[in-house]
């Protein structure tokens, strides 16, 4: 069996970021609008700090206005919601993202609900989730959007394909299932209570793994030739026991990459796959929000 073709998130995200930068330049010249993104980070979670830094750097590189608010982990709920209110009212800001997870004691739902749905570039406000579920134009969560771009660029028309999504999170599983449905796939959402998960997965032409468990999806879970999208970002000790003993870690996906590559037709690597598309889609959503807020098509 031939090795799966790699779906290269680096190349695709570079192309998408270049397209976004061109849109930003056009908005400035033609309408005098500079899309603005505000990212809010509460606390010192190390992974969140890395993600937030890259969001700031990429938005500046695309020519956007970019602000990052870093707040201490003991920030109160009222203070955080007041900041969101200020950003809602700020005409220079078109997109607001509050990095998750929030420190204990803060109510994520209440904070997300405080964001103006038309500036909710994360697509996590219930209004946007509802718009997506009912097929209306919505700001859509960035990771699912990135997965769909990868699938369309790899497979073209997705009509009639059997898609299995493993994971039912609000951030990834549920919205990607909605997008696959909109693309006329036959969609199954599988989760920790699904019976005979390997057999369900083997039915998939498109298998999306969004569970957060390192290398859970094995080769015999995958139909030969299937397209495998790995959303997982899991930190694990190195396989090499010497490096592991030094406390060194590496990032792996939810898919046993080497083994599954011998069966799948196409596969996204981790790192170098979906994660890079997430940031590029955040920039795209910010341009979309800026255009809609200005009443542009
Ligand atoms: N933490 C991990 N991924 C995300 C994301 O897409 N959005 C937000 N707000 N927080 C995250």
Boltz pocket constraint, residues with backbone or C-beta under 6 A from the ligand:
constraints:
  - pocket:
      binder: B
      contacts: [[A, 97], [A, 98], [A, 99], [A, 100], [A, 101], [A, 122], [A, 142], [A, 143], [A, 171], [A, 278]]
      max_distance: 6.0
